[in-house]
């Protein structure tokens, strides 16, 4: 006896963050950057700031 196998597609992923959330995060990172300009890790925050900006423009 053979049984039919059905494949179901996984549910579509829902967005966790909205475009407004990305803008808020970008503003928070900019605030941090201005307060910690001399910190060696600030280059990583600068890259994050720009990535968040590109996410908002999509």
N, CA, C, O and CB atoms as a CASP TS submission, in Angstrom:
PFRMAT TS
TARGET T0000
AUTHOR 0000-0000-0000
METHOD Language model
MODEL 1
PARENT N/A
ATOM      1  N   UNK     1       0.841  -1.176   0.000  1.00  0.00           N
ATOM      2  CA  UNK     1       0.000   0.000   0.000  1.00  0.00           C
ATOM      3  C   UNK     1       0.891   1.247   0.000  1.00  0.00           C
ATOM      4  O   UNK     1       1.816   1.362   0.804  1.00  0.00           O
ATOM      5  CB  UNK     1      -0.959  -0.006   1.221  1.00  0.00           C
ATOM      6  N   UNK     2       0.603   2.157  -0.897  1.00  0.00           N
ATOM      7  CA  UNK     2       1.360   3.404  -0.978  1.00  0.00           C
ATOM      8  C   UNK     2       0.567   4.532  -0.344  1.00  0.00           C
ATOM      9  O   UNK     2      -0.654   4.615  -0.481  1.00  0.00           O
ATOM     10  CB  UNK     2       1.705   3.744  -2.440  1.00  0.00           C
ATOM     11  N   UNK     3       1.274   5.377   0.337  1.00  0.00           N
ATOM     12  CA  UNK     3       0.601   6.549   0.903  1.00  0.00           C
ATOM     13  C   UNK     3       1.096   7.779   0.174  1.00  0.00           C
ATOM     14  O   UNK     3       2.280   7.899  -0.143  1.00  0.00           O
ATOM     15  CB  UNK     3       0.855   6.671   2.440  1.00  0.00           C
ATOM     16  N   UNK     4       0.202   8.664  -0.080  1.00  0.00           N
ATOM     17  CA  UNK     4       0.559   9.911  -0.758  1.00  0.00           C
ATOM     18  C   UNK     4       1.190  10.864   0.256  1.00  0.00           C
ATOM     19  O   UNK     4       0.688  11.046   1.366  1.00  0.00           O
ATOM     20  CB  UNK     4      -0.693  10.564  -1.431  1.00  0.00           C
ATOM     21  N   UNK     5       2.268  11.446  -0.146  1.00  0.00           N
ATOM     22  CA  UNK     5       2.900  12.435   0.733  1.00  0.00           C
ATOM     23  C   UNK     5       2.596  13.821   0.200  1.00  0.00           C
ATOM     24  O   UNK     5       2.698  14.087  -0.997  1.00  0.00           O
ATOM     25  CB  UNK     5       4.442  12.207   0.834  1.00  0.00           C
ATOM     26  N   UNK     6       2.237  14.657   1.078  1.00  0.00           N
ATOM     27  CA  UNK     6       1.963  16.038   0.683  1.00  0.00           C
ATOM     28  C   UNK     6       3.039  16.926   1.301  1.00  0.00           C
ATOM     29  O   UNK     6       3.407  16.788   2.468  1.00  0.00           O
ATOM     30  CB  UNK     6       0.524  16.491   1.131  1.00  0.00           C
ATOM     31  N   UNK     7       3.505  17.808   0.499  1.00  0.00           N
ATOM     32  CA  UNK     7       4.485  18.760   1.022  1.00  0.00           C
ATOM     33  C   UNK     7       3.790  20.092   1.203  1.00  0.00           C
ATOM     34  O   UNK     7       3.103  20.594   0.314  1.00  0.00           O
ATOM     35  CB  UNK     7       5.723  18.896   0.075  1.00  0.00           C
ATOM     36  N   UNK     8       3.987  20.627   2.349  1.00  0.00           N
ATOM     37  CA  UNK     8       3.402  21.938   2.603  1.00  0.00           C
ATOM     38  C   UNK     8       4.521  22.963   2.660  1.00  0.00           C
ATOM     39  O   UNK     8       5.589  22.711   3.218  1.00  0.00           O
ATOM     40  CB  UNK     8       2.572  21.943   3.922  1.00  0.00           C
ATOM     41  N   UNK     9       4.267  24.082   2.095  1.00  0.00           N
ATOM     42  CA  UNK     9       5.243  25.167   2.106  1.00  0.00           C
ATOM     43  C   UNK     9       5.274  25.778   3.500  1.00  0.00           C
ATOM     44  O   UNK     9       4.238  25.900   4.154  1.00  0.00           O
ATOM     45  CB  UNK     9       4.904  26.245   1.030  1.00  0.00           C
ATOM     46  N   UNK    10       6.449  26.158   3.947  1.00  0.00           N
ATOM     47  CA  UNK    10       6.503  26.826   5.253  1.00  0.00           C
ATOM     48  C   UNK    10       5.792  28.170   5.180  1.00  0.00           C
ATOM     49  O   UNK    10       5.715  28.798   4.124  1.00  0.00           O
ATOM     50  CB  UNK    10       7.970  27.018   5.715  1.00  0.00           C
ATOM     51  N   UNK    11       5.288  28.585   6.300  1.00  0.00           N
ATOM     52  CA  UNK    11       4.594  29.877   6.346  1.00  0.00           C
ATOM     53  C   UNK    11       5.573  30.988   6.003  1.00  0.00           C
ATOM     54  O   UNK    11       6.756  30.912   6.335  1.00  0.00           O
ATOM     55  CB  UNK    11       3.958  30.122   7.745  1.00  0.00           C
ATOM     56  N   UNK    12       5.079  32.001   5.350  1.00  0.00           N
ATOM     57  CA  UNK    12       5.912  33.139   4.965  1.00  0.00           C
ATOM     58  C   UNK    12       6.368  33.880   6.212  1.00  0.00           C
ATOM     59  O   UNK    12       5.585  34.125   7.129  1.00  0.00           O
ATOM     60  CB  UNK    12       5.144  34.093   4.016  1.00  0.00           C
ATOM     61  N   UNK    13       7.630  34.225   6.230  1.00  0.00           N
ATOM     62  CA  UNK    13       8.181  34.951   7.381  1.00  0.00           C
ATOM     63  C   UNK    13       7.588  36.349   7.452  1.00  0.00           C
ATOM     64  O   UNK    13       7.426  37.026   6.437  1.00  0.00           O
ATOM     65  CB  UNK    13       9.722  35.029   7.296  1.00  0.00           C
ATOM     66  N   UNK    14       7.274  36.758   8.647  1.00  0.00           N
ATOM     67  CA  UNK    14       6.734  38.103   8.844  1.00  0.00           C
ATOM     68  C   UNK    14       7.863  39.030   9.244  1.00  0.00           C
ATOM     69  O   UNK    14       8.794  38.621   9.937  1.00  0.00           O
ATOM     70  CB  UNK    14       5.611  38.109   9.917  1.00  0.00           C
ATOM     71  N   UNK    15       7.785  40.264   8.814  1.00  0.00           N
ATOM     72  CA  UNK    15       8.801  41.256   9.159  1.00  0.00           C
ATOM     73  C   UNK    15       8.755  41.526  10.661  1.00  0.00           C
ATOM     74  O   UNK    15       7.683  41.664  11.251  1.00  0.00           O
ATOM     75  CB  UNK    15       8.589  42.571   8.357  1.00  0.00           C
ATOM     76  N   UNK    16       9.910  41.598  11.249  1.00  0.00           N
ATOM     77  CA  UNK    16       9.995  41.862  12.678  1.00  0.00           C
ATOM     78  C   UNK    16      10.077  43.362  12.937  1.00  0.00           C
ATOM     79  O   UNK    16       9.532  43.865  13.920  1.00  0.00           O
ATOM     80  CB  UNK    16      11.207  41.146  13.288  1.00  0.00           C
ATOM     81  N   UNK    17      10.763  44.067  12.048  1.00  0.00           N
ATOM     82  CA  UNK    17      10.946  45.509  12.200  1.00  0.00           C
ATOM     83  C   UNK    17      10.291  46.242  11.042  1.00  0.00           C
ATOM     84  O   UNK    17      10.308  45.767   9.906  1.00  0.00           O
ATOM     85  CB  UNK    17      12.444  45.867  12.284  1.00  0.00           C
ATOM     86  N   UNK    18       9.723  47.383  11.330  1.00  0.00           N
ATOM     87  CA  UNK    18       9.136  48.207  10.279  1.00  0.00           C
ATOM     88  C   UNK    18      10.174  49.220   9.801  1.00  0.00           C
ATOM     89  O   UNK    18      11.231  49.368  10.416  1.00  0.00           O
ATOM     90  CB  UNK    18       7.850  48.927  10.785  1.00  0.00           C
ATOM     91  N   UNK    19       9.876  49.909   8.717  1.00  0.00           N
ATOM     92  CA  UNK    19      10.774  50.958   8.228  1.00  0.00           C
ATOM     93  C   UNK    19      10.954  52.044   9.274  1.00  0.00           C
ATOM     94  O   UNK    19      12.037  52.617   9.392  1.00  0.00           O
ATOM     95  CB  UNK    19      10.238  51.565   6.927  1.00  0.00           C
ATOM     96  N   UNK    20       9.919  52.329  10.024  1.00  0.00           N
ATOM     97  CA  UNK    20      10.026  53.331  11.089  1.00  0.00           C
ATOM     98  C   UNK    20      10.999  52.871  12.168  1.00  0.00           C
ATOM     99  O   UNK    20      11.725  53.687  12.737  1.00  0.00           O
ATOM    100  CB  UNK    20       8.644  53.611  11.708  1.00  0.00           C
ATOM    101  N   UNK    21      11.020  51.582  12.451  1.00  0.00           N
ATOM    102  CA  UNK    21      11.957  51.033  13.435  1.00  0.00           C
ATOM    103  C   UNK    21      13.398  51.223  12.975  1.00  0.00           C
ATOM    104  O   UNK    21      14.268  51.576  13.771  1.00  0.00           O
ATOM    105  CB  UNK    21      11.671  49.541  13.678  1.00  0.00           C
ATOM    106  N   UNK    22      13.649  50.989  11.683  1.00  0.00           N
ATOM    107  CA  UNK    22      14.997  51.171  11.158  1.00  0.00           C
ATOM    108  C   UNK    22      15.437  52.622  11.304  1.00  0.00           C
ATOM    109  O   UNK    22      16.590  52.893  11.641  1.00  0.00           O
ATOM    110  CB  UNK    22      15.066  50.739   9.688  1.00  0.00           C
ATOM    111  N   UNK    23      14.532  53.548  11.053  1.00  0.00           N
ATOM    112  CA  UNK    23      14.863  54.978  11.190  1.00  0.00           C
ATOM    113  C   UNK    23      15.176  55.309  12.648  1.00  0.00           C
ATOM    114  O   UNK    23      16.127  56.041  12.923  1.00  0.00           O
ATOM    115  CB  UNK    23      13.693  55.869  10.676  1.00  0.00           C
ATOM    116  N   UNK    24      14.398  54.785  13.574  1.00  0.00           N
ATOM    117  CA  UNK    24      14.664  55.018  14.995  1.00  0.00           C
ATOM    118  C   UNK    24      16.013  54.445  15.409  1.00  0.00           C
ATOM    119  O   UNK    24      16.765  55.089  16.140  1.00  0.00           O
ATOM    120  CB  UNK    24      13.555  54.408  15.851  1.00  0.00           C
ATOM    121  N   UNK    25      16.317  53.249  14.948  1.00  0.00           N
ATOM    122  CA  UNK    25      17.605  52.637  15.253  1.00  0.00           C
ATOM    123  C   UNK    25      18.750  53.442  14.646  1.00  0.00           C
ATOM    124  O   UNK    25      19.798  53.613  15.269  1.00  0.00           O
ATOM    125  CB  UNK    25      17.644  51.194  14.742  1.00  0.00           C
ATOM    126  N   UNK    26      18.545  53.929  13.440  1.00  0.00           N
ATOM    127  CA  UNK    26      19.574  54.733  12.792  1.00  0.00           C
ATOM    128  C   UNK    26      19.824  56.015  13.594  1.00  0.00           C
ATOM    129  O   UNK    26      20.974  56.412  13.783  1.00  0.00           O
ATOM    130  CB  UNK    26      19.163  55.072  11.338  1.00  0.00           C
ATOM    131  N   UNK    27      18.763  56.658  14.061  1.00  0.00           N
ATOM    132  CA  UNK    27      18.908  57.868  14.882  1.00  0.00           C
ATOM    133  C   UNK    27      19.651  57.565  16.180  1.00  0.00           C
ATOM    134  O   UNK    27      20.486  58.357  16.617  1.00  0.00           O
ATOM    135  CB  UNK    27      17.529  58.472  15.196  1.00  0.00           C
ATOM    136  N   UNK    28      19.353  56.427  16.796  1.00  0.00           N
ATOM    137  CA  UNK    28      20.018  56.043  18.044  1.00  0.00           C
ATOM    138  C   UNK    28      21.508  55.780  17.809  1.00  0.00           C
ATOM    139  O   UNK    28      22.344  56.160  18.629  1.00  0.00           O
ATOM    140  CB  UNK    28      19.346  54.794  18.649  1.00  0.00           C
ATOM    141  N   UNK    29      21.836  55.133  16.698  1.00  0.00           N
ATOM    142  CA  UNK    29      23.240  54.862  16.385  1.00  0.00           C
ATOM    143  C   UNK    29      23.967  56.174  16.105  1.00  0.00           C
ATOM    144  O   UNK    29      25.113  56.343  16.522  1.00  0.00           O
ATOM    145  CB  UNK    29      23.362  53.903  15.171  1.00  0.00           C
ATOM    146  N   UNK    30      23.324  57.096  15.411  1.00  0.00           N
ATOM    147  CA  UNK    30      23.936  58.408  15.153  1.00  0.00           C
ATOM    148  C   UNK    30      24.205  59.146  16.458  1.00  0.00           C
ATOM    149  O   UNK    30      25.260  59.761  16.611  1.00  0.00           O
ATOM    150  CB  UNK    30      23.029  59.260  14.242  1.00  0.00           C
ATOM    151  N   UNK    31      23.275  59.095  17.392  1.00  0.00           N
ATOM    152  CA  UNK    31      23.470  59.721  18.706  1.00  0.00           C
ATOM    153  C   UNK    31      24.687  59.115  19.399  1.00  0.00           C
ATOM    154  O   UNK    31      25.507  59.834  19.969  1.00  0.00           O
ATOM    155  CB  UNK    31      22.205  59.551  19.590  1.00  0.00           C
ATOM    156  N   UNK    32      24.797  57.793  19.346  1.00  0.00           N
ATOM    157  CA  UNK    32      25.947  57.103  19.953  1.00  0.00           C
ATOM    158  C   UNK    32      27.247  57.538  19.284  1.00  0.00           C
ATOM    159  O   UNK    32      28.242  57.811  19.956  1.00  0.00           O
ATOM    160  CB  UNK    32      25.781  55.568  19.846  1.00  0.00           C
ATOM    161  N   UNK    33      27.227  57.600  17.935  1.00  0.00           N
ATOM    162  CA  UNK    33      28.432  57.981  17.203  1.00  0.00           C
ATOM    163  C   UNK    33      28.921  59.374  17.605  1.00  0.00           C
ATOM    164  O   UNK    33      30.119  59.591  17.785  1.00  0.00           O
ATOM    165  CB  UNK    33      28.169  57.935  15.699  1.00  0.00           C
ATOM    166  N   UNK    34      27.992  60.305  17.742  1.00  0.00           N
ATOM    167  CA  UNK    34      28.369  61.671  18.107  1.00  0.00           C
ATOM    168  C   UNK    34      28.943  61.723  19.518  1.00  0.00           C
ATOM    169  O   UNK    34      29.827  62.534  19.795  1.00  0.00           O
ATOM    170  CB  UNK    34      27.161  62.607  17.998  1.00  0.00           C
ATOM    171  N   UNK    35      28.459  60.883  20.396  1.00  0.00           N
ATOM    172  CA  UNK    35      28.916  60.892  21.790  1.00  0.00           C
ATOM    173  C   UNK    35      30.221  60.116  21.972  1.00  0.00           C
ATOM    174  O   UNK    35      30.927  60.324  22.959  1.00  0.00           O
ATOM    175  CB  UNK    35      27.839  60.305  22.698  1.00  0.00           C
ATOM    176  N   UNK    36      30.551  59.226  21.032  1.00  0.00           N
ATOM    177  CA  UNK    36      31.729  58.363  21.171  1.00  0.00           C
ATOM    178  C   UNK    36      32.621  58.419  19.928  1.00  0.00           C
ATOM    179  O   UNK    36      33.081  57.386  19.442  1.00  0.00           O
ATOM    180  CB  UNK    36      31.295  56.917  21.434  1.00  0.00           C
ATOM    181  N   UNK    37      32.857  59.606  19.427  1.00  0.00           N
ATOM    182  CA  UNK    37      33.626  59.756  18.189  1.00  0.00           C
ATOM    183  C   UNK    37      35.028  59.154  18.271  1.00  0.00           C
ATOM    184  O   UNK    37      35.529  58.624  17.279  1.00  0.00           O
ATOM    185  CB  UNK    37      33.733  61.215  17.834  1.00  0.00           C
ATOM    186  N   UNK    38      35.655  59.227  19.422  1.00  0.00           N
ATOM    187  CA  UNK    38      37.040  58.773  19.558  1.00  0.00           C
ATOM    188  C   UNK    38      37.161  57.285  19.896  1.00  0.00           C
ATOM    189  O   UNK    38      38.272  56.764  19.992  1.00  0.00           O
ATOM    190  CB  UNK    38      37.734  59.584  20.621  1.00  0.00           C
ATOM    191  N   UNK    39      36.070  56.624  20.072  1.00  0.00           N
ATOM    192  CA  UNK    39      36.083  55.200  20.423  1.00  0.00           C
ATOM    193  C   UNK    39      36.498  54.379  19.205  1.00  0.00           C
ATOM    194  O   UNK    39      35.953  54.578  18.120  1.00  0.00           O
ATOM    195  CB  UNK    39      34.688  54.742  20.942  1.00  0.00           C
ATOM    196  N   UNK    40      37.453  53.459  19.362  1.00  0.00           N
ATOM    197  CA  UNK    40      37.897  52.650  18.215  1.00  0.00           C
ATOM    198  C   UNK    40      36.780  51.826  17.572  1.00  0.00           C
ATOM    199  O   UNK    40      36.857  51.521  16.381  1.00  0.00           O
ATOM    200  CB  UNK    40      39.001  51.724  18.652  1.00  0.00           C
ATOM    201  N   UNK    41      35.767  51.467  18.316  1.00  0.00           N
ATOM    202  CA  UNK    41      34.674  50.657  17.752  1.00  0.00           C
ATOM    203  C   UNK    41      33.687  51.512  16.945  1.00  0.00           C
ATOM    204  O   UNK    41      32.775  50.977  16.315  1.00  0.00           O
ATOM    205  CB  UNK    41      33.925  49.926  18.879  1.00  0.00           C
ATOM    206  N   UNK    42      33.868  52.827  16.963  1.00  0.00           N
ATOM    207  CA  UNK    42      32.917  53.702  16.280  1.00  0.00           C
ATOM    208  C   UNK    42      32.847  53.426  14.780  1.00  0.00           C
ATOM    209  O   UNK    42      31.821  53.708  14.162  1.00  0.00           O
ATOM    210  CB  UNK    42      33.290  55.150  16.514  1.00  0.00           C
ATOM    211  N   UNK    43      33.903  52.885  14.179  1.00  0.00           N
ATOM    212  CA  UNK    43      33.848  52.565  12.746  1.00  0.00           C
ATOM    213  C   UNK    43      32.808  51.478  12.470  1.00  0.00           C
ATOM    214  O   UNK    43      32.158  51.482  11.425  1.00  0.00           O
ATOM    215  CB  UNK    43      35.235  52.112  12.241  1.00  0.00           C
ATOM    216  N   UNK    44      32.660  50.558  13.406  1.00  0.00           N
ATOM    217  CA  UNK    44      31.638  49.513  13.246  1.00  0.00           C
ATOM    218  C   UNK    44      30.238  50.103  13.370  1.00  0.00           C
ATOM    219  O   UNK    44      29.319  49.696  12.659  1.00  0.00           O
ATOM    220  CB  UNK    44      31.835  48.395  14.291  1.00  0.00           C
ATOM    221  N   UNK    45      30.082  51.063  14.278  1.00  0.00           N
ATOM    222  CA  UNK    45      28.785  51.723  14.422  1.00  0.00           C
ATOM    223  C   UNK    45      28.483  52.593  13.201  1.00  0.00           C
ATOM    224  O   UNK    45      27.328  52.727  12.795  1.00  0.00           O
ATOM    225  CB  UNK    45      28.755  52.575  15.705  1.00  0.00           C
ATOM    226  N   UNK    46      29.516  53.175  12.630  1.00  0.00           N
ATOM    227  CA  UNK    46      29.328  53.969  11.421  1.00  0.00           C
ATOM    228  C   UNK    46      28.830  53.090  10.275  1.00  0.00           C
ATOM    229  O   UNK    46      27.926  53.482   9.537  1.00  0.00           O
ATOM    230  CB  UNK    46      30.641  54.671  11.025  1.00  0.00           C
ATOM    231  N   UNK    47      29.413  51.912  10.129  1.00  0.00           N
ATOM    232  CA  UNK    47      28.961  50.977   9.091  1.00  0.00           C
ATOM    233  C   UNK    47      27.519  50.550   9.340  1.00  0.00           C
ATOM    234  O   UNK    47      26.728  50.438   8.403  1.00  0.00           O
ATOM    235  CB  UNK    47      29.878  49.738   9.040  1.00  0.00           C
ATOM    236  N   UNK    48      27.181  50.311  10.608  1.00  0.00           N
ATOM    237  CA  UNK    48      25.805  49.947  10.954  1.00  0.00           C
ATOM    238  C   UNK    48      24.847  51.075  10.613  1.00  0.00           C
ATOM    239  O   UNK    48      23.757  50.840  10.093  1.00  0.00           O
ATOM    240  CB  UNK    48      25.696  49.596  12.443  1.00  0.00           C
ATOM    241  N   UNK    49      25.257  52.296  10.907  1.00  0.00           N
ATOM    242  CA  UNK    49      24.431  53.475  10.599  1.00  0.00           C
ATOM    243  C   UNK    49      24.104  53.511   9.101  1.00  0.00           C
ATOM    244  O   UNK    49      22.959  53.752   8.718  1.00  0.00           O
ATOM    245  CB  UNK    49      25.161  54.788  11.025  1.00  0.00           C
ATOM    246  N   UNK    50      25.099  53.274   8.274  1.00  0.00           N
ATOM    247  CA  UNK    50      24.884  53.325   6.823  1.00  0.00           C
ATOM    248  C   UNK    50      24.048  52.152   6.338  1.00  0.00           C
ATOM    249  O   UNK    50      23.232  52.316   5.431  1.00  0.00           O
ATOM    250  CB  UNK    50      26.221  53.343   6.089  1.00  0.00           C
ATOM    251  N   UNK    51      24.231  50.975   6.919  1.00  0.00           N
ATOM    252  CA  UNK    51      23.388  49.823   6.542  1.00  0.00           C
ATOM    253  C   UNK    51      21.932  50.068   6.922  1.00  0.00           C
ATOM    254  O   UNK    51      21.020  49.724   6.168  1.00  0.00           O
ATOM    255  CB  UNK    51      23.896  48.531   7.220  1.00  0.00           C
ATOM    256  N   UNK    52      21.720  50.658   8.085  1.00  0.00           N
ATOM    257  CA  UNK    52      20.342  50.965   8.481  1.00  0.00           C
ATOM    258  C   UNK    52      19.715  51.992   7.523  1.00  0.00           C
ATOM    259  O   UNK    52      18.528  51.918   7.206  1.00  0.00           O
ATOM    260  CB  UNK    52      20.308  51.498   9.936  1.00  0.00           C
ATOM    261  N   UNK    53      20.519  52.927   7.081  1.00  0.00           N
ATOM    262  CA  UNK    53      20.022  53.933   6.128  1.00  0.00           C
ATOM    263  C   UNK    53      19.612  53.310   4.817  1.00  0.00           C
ATOM    264  O   UNK    53      18.618  53.721   4.219  1.00  0.00           O
ATOM    265  CB  UNK    53      21.075  54.993   5.876  1.00  0.00           C
ATOM    266  N   UNK    54      20.360  52.326   4.360  1.00  0.00           N
ATOM    267  CA  UNK    54      19.995  51.679   3.097  1.00  0.00           C
ATOM    268  C   UNK    54      18.742  50.822   3.265  1.00  0.00           C
ATOM    269  O   UNK    54      17.990  50.631   2.309  1.00  0.00           O
ATOM    270  CB  UNK    54      21.159  50.817   2.580  1.00  0.00           C
ATOM    271  N   UNK    55      18.513  50.308   4.466  1.00  0.00           N
ATOM    272  CA  UNK    55      17.307  49.513   4.718  1.00  0.00           C
ATOM    273  C   UNK    55      16.060  50.403   4.709  1.00  0.00           C
ATOM    274  O   UNK    55      14.985  49.974   4.289  1.00  0.00           O
ATOM    275  CB  UNK    55      17.424  48.769   6.069  1.00  0.00           C
ATOM    276  N   UNK    56      16.215  51.638   5.175  1.00  0.00           N
ATOM    277  CA  UNK    56      15.074  52.565   5.217  1.00  0.00           C
ATOM    278  C   UNK    56      14.682  52.989   3.807  1.00  0.00           C
ATOM    279  O   UNK    56      13.500  53.187   3.525  1.00  0.00           O
ATOM    280  CB  UNK    56      15.410  53.810   6.074  1.00  0.00           C
ATOM    281  N   UNK    57      15.659  53.130   2.926  1.00  0.00           N
ATOM    282  CA  UNK    57      15.383  53.622   1.570  1.00  0.00           C
ATOM    283  C   UNK    57      14.760  52.567   0.665  1.00  0.00           C
ATOM    284  O   UNK    57      14.312  52.907  -0.430  1.00  0.00           O
ATOM    285  CB  UNK    57      16.657  54.124   0.941  1.00  0.00           C
ATOM    286  N   UNK    58      14.713  51.340   1.062  1.00  0.00           N
ATOM    287  CA  UNK    58      14.165  50.282   0.186  1.00  0.00           C
ATOM    288  C   UNK    58      12.699  50.448  -0.024  1.00  0.00           C
ATOM    289  O   UNK    58      12.082  49.651  -0.730  1.00  0.00           O
ATOM    290  CB  UNK    58      14.431  48.909   0.757  1.00  0.00           C
TER
END
